Amino acid sequence: MQSLKKYRRITVKIGSALLVDRTTGLKRDWLASLADDIAVLAQGGAEILVVSSGAIALGRTILGLGKRALKLEESQAAAAVGQIALAGAWSDALGKGSLRSGQILLTLGDTEERRRYLNARATISTLLKMKAVPVINENDTVATSEIRYGDNDRLAARVATMMGADLLVLLSDIDGLYTAPPARDPQAKFIAVVDRITPDIEAMAGAAASELSRGGMRTKLDAGKIATAAGTAMIITSGTRLSPLMAIERGERATFFRPSANPVKGYKTWIAGQLEPAGRLTVDAGAIGALLSGKSLLPAGVKLVSGNFSRGDTVAILSPEGREIARGLVAYDAADAVRIAGLKTAEIETVLGYEARSAMIHRDDLVVSHAADQARVADQVRTGDQVSSGG
């Protein structure tokens, strides 16, 4: 059994289908029971952050838009109406437990761009110092498909790591992770503890089950990779029952994801948590060996450059098989990266016409993925001797 009372700072994510009934609207009794749970944890000394879906789902109910697919502008209008109602409901529910709340609406850029990331973190930190519960959602009234998180599972993981939470709780319509989607496979077995999110674990994920929800088990595992790499434990459990947090405390079914034993910290937490890389660099075995030993990525180890990125953007580093093994802030624009890929350091100035950085990504701006199957990659690397691809 995982007790929530040992955690200092907890981020709780609530899905739309838990908060909103497609016919009657907001589930006030359920929200009241969750607010009571939050009050209990706060009284025990924990700081609670809430990432709450539901604005579009609630707005479409208020506006009578039914179950049909919405156009972008209709979704944004529904979000505008629903967000006011949702914020008011949270304020009322938490207020009954003598808790204050503050609404934070984020766009993708607020956590992807360094300056805005620091500003968002400072604002949320101030709310916590003032003993207010931050209620966070994506700013659906302005976000478009090109500039959105896409789901609140990953947003919750980004918030949890940004704020140094030691636990992320994803309340869902399923009580944890199974070996296969249980709705499709009655033989699926429940998994109580996940030590590390491996490719085999990822293969167990299914798709979203509700038109009110944009996330499925796949996005929850994506969230888990972000959270656990930064040292944040994660729990997936059912939120359909009343008092879902106290249900965890009572030992009801939930899947616990252990945090990494060697978590990413500080500045590199921001790099590792970037949701959408601007580009990708495919590297050779020698470069992989260099990265795993703590060295920089040099142009000599880069075999393929893809994406339209600028210097300072986050890019993903891929093995020859396409597995992501690291992320980092690239030192070159995409056009120049293409020109110098595969070149030795001494050749770069001749090709570019100016004295340039020796590293494509410096080790200080690079994070090796804890989600990568490093043992397997290391085995592949042992067959080569190209470690000079890193510096």
N, C-alpha and C positions, 0 to 999 in steps of 0.2 A: 504494500500500500504506500502511495506517495502522499505525504502530508504537505498541504500548501503552507502551513504555518511556519515552516522553516525558511521560507523564501522572503527576501527583503523587498524586492521590487518585482511585481508580476504584471505582465501584459495579457489582457484577456480579449480574444477576438470573438465576435458574435456574428453569425451568418444571417442573411436576410430572412431565410425561411423560419428561423427561430423567433424572430421579432415580429414578423408580419404574417397575418393570415390573409390569403388572397381574396377572401370574401369580406371579412369583418374588420380588417385593418390591424392596428397595433395590438399585440398580445400583452395587455397591461398586467394581468396577474403574474405572467411569467417574468416580465421585466421587474416587477416589484420583488419577486423572490430572488432574482439575481442581485438586485440592489441591496437586499438584506445580506446576502452572502458577502458582497463587497464591504459592507459596513462591518461585518464580523472580522474580516481580514484586516481592515484598516484599524479597528480597535486593538488588534493584536500587534500593531506596529508596522504592517506592510504598506508600501505605496502601490497603488493600483492604477494602471493605465488601461483604458477601454478603447478598443478599435471596433467600431460599430458599423456594420452594414445596415441597409434598410431604407436609405433615403429614397431611392428610386422606387423600390417595392411599395413603400408607404405612400409616396406621392401618386403613383399610378392607381392605388386604391382610392385615395381621396378624390382624384380627378375622374374616376370611373373609366379608366383606360382598358380594363379587362386584361386578358392573358395574351393578346396579340403582340407580335413583335413591334417594338417601337422604333421610330426613326431617331436619329441622333438628337435632333432638336426637341423631340417629344420626351426622350429620356432625360435631357437636361432640364426641361421644364418640370418634369415629375420630381427630379432631384431638388429643384428650387423649392417646390411646395413641401416635399417630404422632409427636407432637412430642418425646416422650422419646426414642424411637428415633432420630429425625432429629438431635436435638441431640447425642446420643452418637456418631452416625456422623460428624458434622462434627468433633467434638472429636478423635476417633481419627484421621481422615484428615489434618487439619491438624497434629496432634501429630507425625505421622511426618516432617513437614518442619520440626519444632522451632517450630511456631507455636501460640500459645494462642488460644482462641476464647471468645467470650461470647455468650450467647443474649439477644436482645431481642425481645419480643413486643409488638406495637403494635396499638392499636385506632384507629379513624378519628379519635376525639377527641384522641388523643395528638399528631397533627400538624395538626389543624384549630383547636384551641383554643390561643391564644397562650401561656399559661403552661405548659401541658403540652408544647407544641412546644419551648419553650426548655429544659424539663427533659429531654426525650428527647434533644435535641441535646447537652446537657451530659454526659449519661451516655455517649452514643456517642463523644463527643470524648475523654472520659476513657479509655475502652477503647482508642482509637487511640493515645493518649499512652503507654499501658502496653504498647504493641506487641501488643495482642490483636486478632484479626479479629472484628468484630461480625457475627454471623449473625442476620439479622432476618427475621421473618415476621409476618404478621397473626395476632392472637390469636384463632384460629378457635374456641377453646373457649367464648368469651363473645360474639363478634360475631354479630349477627343481620343479616338482609338490609337492615334499615333503617339500621344503623350500621356498615357495613363498607366497605372500599375497593372490594371487588368483584373485584379482580384484582391480582396482584402486579406487573404492569407499571407501573401508576400509583403503587403503593406505592413501587416502586424509584425512580421519578422523584422522588417527594416526598422520599425519603430522600437521594437524590443532591443535590437542590437545598438541602435543609435542612443538609447537611453540607459544602456548597461543593465537591462533587466536580467535577473537570474532565472526567470521562468516565463515561458510563453504558453498560454493555454488556448487551444483552438476548440471552441465549442461548435459542434457539427450536428448533422442529422444521423451520424454513425458513431458508434461508441469506441472506435479505435481502428487500428490497422489490421487487416486480414490478409491471408496469403493470396486471396483473389477477392474481387468484389462480391460480397455475400449475397447480394440481390440476384446475381447471375449464377453463382456457384454455391449450392447448399453445403458442399463439402469444405468450403473455405474455413481455415483455422485462424483463430484470434491470436495476435501477437502482443504480449504484455509489455515487453521491453525491447527496444532497438538500441543496440550499442553504437551502430554507425550506419548511415544511409548509403548502402552499396547499390550497384546496378541491379542486383537481385531484389533488393527491397523496392527499388523504384519500379521494377517490372510488375509488382503487385498492384500498382495504382490503377484506379478506374477513372471514369469521366464524371462530370457534374450530373446530378440527379434531379434538379429542379429548375424550372424556368425563372425562379426568383434568385437563383444562385449562379454566379459565374465561375465558382471554384469547384474542384473535385479533389479526390485524394492526391492526384498528381500535383496540384498547386500546394497542398499541405506538405508534401514531401519536399517541394522546392523551398517552402518556408522553413522546413526543418533543417535543410542544408545551410541556409543563411544563418539561422539561429544557433545551431549547435557549433558551427565553425567559430562563432564569436564567444563561445562559452556559456550560452543560454540553453538551459534544458527546455524541452517541449513536451506538452501533453496534448493528445487528441482524445476527446471524449464526447459523449452525447450531450447535447444541450436541450434536448426535447423535454426532459423532465424538469419539474420545478426545483429551485435551489441547486443548479447544476454544479456549482463550485463545492458546496458542502457534500454533494454526492461523491466527489473525488475524495474528500476528507473521510467519508464513511467507507471508502474502499471499493466503491462500485467500479465497474469495468472502465478502463482507460489504458491507452498505450503511452508509455513513457519513453522519450528519446533522450539518451544520455548526452550531455554536452561534451565537446572535444576535450581531451586531456591536455591538449596544447593549443588553447584558443588564440585567435587573432585578437590583438588589442590595439587601442588607440587609433591613430591615423589609418592603420591598415584595416580596421573594422569597416570604415567607410568604403575603402576599395573593394574588400571582399563582398560587401553587401550590395554593390551595384547590381541593379536588376536587369538592365538591358545594355550589354556591351555594344559599343559603337562599331566594332569590327572584330575580326578574328585573325590570329596568326597561327598557322600550322607549322610545327617545328619538328626537327629530327630527333633521333634518340639521344644524340650527344647533348643537345640543348636541354632535353628533359633531365638528363643526369646532372647537368650543371644547375638547373633550377632546384632540383631536389636536394642538392648539396648547399643551397643558399647563395648561389651566384646570380649575376645579372643575365639577361637575355641579350646576346649579341646578334647583329644582323646575320652572321655566318650560319647560325642555326635555324634561320627562318626559311621555310620552303614555299609557303603560299601566304599571300596577303589578301584579305577580303574585307569589304566594307568601305564606307566613305567617312573616315574619321580624321580628326584634327589632333595636332600635338596636345597632349594633356588629357585626351579622352581615355576612358576605360576600354580596354580590349581583352578578349578572351584568348588564352593560349591553348591550342589543341594539339593532342598527340597525332601521329600519322593516321591513327584509326578514327580520329574525330572526337576523342574523349577530352573534355575540358579538364586541364590539369592546373591552371592558374589564371589569375587576372592581374592586370597591372595598368599603370598609366603610361601610355606610349610617348616616346620622345620625338616622334616624327609624324608629319601629315601622311595620309595614306599614299599619296602620289610618290613621295620620297621613299617611303617604306618599300613600295614595290620596286623602286630602282635599286635599292641597296640590299634587298633580301638575298641571302646566300653569299654576300661579299665579306671578305676579311676586313678588319678594322682599317688597315693601311690603305685599302682601295676606296674607302668611302669618300674622302675629300676629292679625289680625282673625278669621281662620278657626279657628285653633287655640286662641285665647284666652290665649296666653302668648308672650313673646318667644322666638323660636326661632332656630336656626342658619340662615344664609342659604343654605348649600349642602346639597343632598341627599347628596352625597358630596364631601368636600374633596379637593383635588388631592393632598395629602400622604398620603391613604388610598386612592389610586386608581392602578391600573396599566392602561395601554392594552395590549391583547393584541398580541404580536408575530406571533401566528398569524393575526390578522385580515388581510384583504386591504386594507391601508390605502390603497394607491394607488387602488383602485377606489372606496373610500369617499370619499377626498379629492376625486375627480372629481365624485362626486355632490354633495358639499358646495359645490363652487365655484358651483353654480347657485343657491345660497341666500345670504341675508345675515343669518341669525339667530344669529350668533356670540354675541350677548348672552345666549344660553341658558347660558353658563358664566361663571364669575367667577374 
